[in-house]
């Protein structure tokens, strides 16, 4: 991965995180900062995965790379949301 690929992955990481969050149904329990962190991680991992699969450096727009990044961001947001929802304090029901 070249420096320009790394910089572009970081730059679009925020957008990828937000898009990943938008594809999930319902309300998420994570904040915007965690969404951005997951998006950046998904963008970097997605770029690496696209490079390994041979679709990361194509002519024109790398639609497959973006799709991989968005899917990874959605999975990352869902996993983090599920992990944080389990640690959330819920009021006890009185019986």
Beta strands, then each sheet from edge to edge (+ up, - down):
end
